[in-house]
């Protein structure tokens, strides 16, 4: 009987072990690098930008078709009248009642005023512009992921701090009531402790709402829910060492500027296309025809004919539309040129702003650490004074609130430091998967 019980226990232990191995899923920390790579693969805005690049490439293939011949077939079948001028009834139709014409025609443009070559160059610049827009979307997506990643860490820290504060103030309420009951405290102390306790509960719910909102944004950007986020990506080694270096990098390689430059080149080439429409065009046409036209009662021979011709078209007058189109495109070029200057000015401003924001965030981070150290020391001393009757409960509550604010400021400063670092790299146009060293995560081989 004992042997059977021991056997059953061993069997139960084995089953429990298998349950743990197969059903328990360990929570694996998710790094910022993993989140950025996931967003690079799954983000809908990035996918849409990639599709736009494909669309632009097809536009170039369409323009290249202007170099190649156009081949078309044609045919015609009709029912012939008989000798009396009447059509045969459906049951009487024979082969000789049908007239047949068919053929094939080839048209090869020889000269079109350089419109095709200019159109191909236009589409090439549009492809480059679309690729720069893809780079900009990639920058924005990575920056957004970094910000929401650090926000989640910030609100998780604030949430943990709020729970700790609730426990602290709840204990202060209990202590205040106990001291008031024996005459060592007042009902005012109890009311003050309860007010701070309720404030801590409000802060908890506020942080929970902010955390849920950030998690929802993370899901939208990355395509998956956040799981135990950790290991923020440090950009210090790849950030510009000076403001001047950052501005120089941005003016050369920021995707917004290069996008505007390619749009300007595209507009200039479009003007060449439209000028080409004012020039003569020359084309070669080759045609082969087959016709069979039998007459009732007479078997006529089929006819095969071929022809080749060279055509030329010279535009003379088009009601003024051609010149108006040229003037409109020249205005477009002027506007595109101004847009390049505006983009350079805006990017330069973004670099300066990002640089100063990063400096402020680093200063705030250092100050927050010092503030926490001082606030914790003051709280510790005041708590000891209160315990021996040399301080008031309000002093303790106020200093605890100061310590809470210091911890909150530290979490906020850490988040702002991350956001400012990514914003600075993005303002220089360098924020991409390759610069971050994440290509190996996309393709380990």
Secondary structure, DSSP 8 states (H G I E B T S, - for coil): -HHHHHHHHHHHHHHHHHHHHHH------B-HHHHHHHHHHH-HHHHHHHHHHHHHHHHHHHHHGGGS-EEEEEEEEEE---TTS----GGG--GGGEEEEEEEEEEEEEESTTHHHHHHHHHHHHHHHHHHHHHHHHHHHHHHHHHHHHHHHHHHHHHHHHHHHHHHHHHHHHHHHHHHHTTSS-HHHHHHHHHHHHHHHHHHHHHHHHHHHHHHHHHHHHSS---SB------GGGS-SSHHHHHHHHHHH-HHHHHHHHHHHHHHHHHHHHHHTTS-EEEEEEEEEEEE--BTTB----EEEEEEEEEEE-----TTHHHHHHHHHHHHHHHHHHHHHHHHHHHHHHHHHHHHHHHHHHHHHHHHHHHHHHHHHHHHHHHHHHHTTSS-HHHHHHHHHHHHHHHHHHHHHHHHHHHHHHHHHHHTT--STTTTT-HHHH---
